């Protein structure tokens, strides 16, 4: 909450995290600021506080323009934001909660990347892919990875045709646009390797003949964080191919209650998808919007900020291995797409901070000492991000 100060030039408000009273210039009301006490980033509010409320005042650090609708927009920004809002609205008709997963998946899709999802079973990942396929007008498929899954089971293989008396290539399940690779860590390394060319080059090579995969093409791979029996660790080369790693937790109490109400009413998901979820875009528009997202401006100071974050992971004492240059590329692309989703024509540090954990957590390795001490990757990355000075744009 904020209130005008006696000089008429500043406003005061409470930090939403630690409760500290902060003071900013009235010119930045509606912008994003960082609390110097707890480092929380928030938008300067417009409401007044309850009468008689007193607290110690500190100067807040301006982070950048608000990610809300008060930010300057362009016709392109408004178009992308409108599309993102409409997609989210349709998804919520079927898929309840997990906003971070939905937003992260759409960021990867409109950035030309792929997503690795770590979650326990039963959180609706297959339903999300089906819903995305309906809303986006894209083909979708699902592959259950098992220990006996062969590369040809993914890519397809030549099949002898009695009609032509010759071998004809029969495409495998990767020839789709939204692919759910369920429990990817249950298959051996040779099957993992088959995905490398597909995810990076968008093509399949069989018998020295390359077959192109239609774009957009998004791989959503899942792995179970609690089971280790019968699993194979994903090689670092493949982990680095994923733009984001999203960790999905259980839904909130209200969200889970809403899921139960849907099943209490015996709503048929197939019928619900067909009748109530509209197809609001198509692959051609997705590719067009992806190209528009690449035009979002990223200031040199923000590029240097991203570069500092990535390079610091290689020097952080608790990390045995830091992030690759591809991590910095993912941060730039993700920040641009987030800025477009929020209706802005430029990226701000808030966008980088929001996408930093998903873009970095799978690209660093804990040192042995850090594992023994019980440190978690997200905890250390959060400390690392807070240690880097945020640029003023």
Secondary structure, 3 states (H helix, E strand, C coil): CEEECCCCCEEEEECCCCCCEEEEEHHHCCCEEECCCCCCEEECCCCCCCCCCCCCEEECEEEECCCCCCCCCCHHHHHHHHHHHHHHHHHHCCCCCCHHHHHHHHHHHCCCCCEEEECCCCCCHHHHHHHHHHHHCCCEEEEECCCCCCHHHHHEEEEEECCCCEEEEEECCCCCCEEEEECHHHCCHHHHHHHHHHHHHCEEEECCEEEECCCCCEEEEEECCCCCCCCCCCCHHHHCCCCEEEECCCCCHHHHHHHHHHHHCCCCHHHHHHHHCCCCCCHHHHHHHHHHHCCCECCHHHHHHHHHHHHHHCCCCCEEECCCHHHHHHHHHHHHHHHHHCCCCECCHHHHHHHHHHHHCCCCEECHHHHHCCCCHHHHHHHHHHHCCCCCC
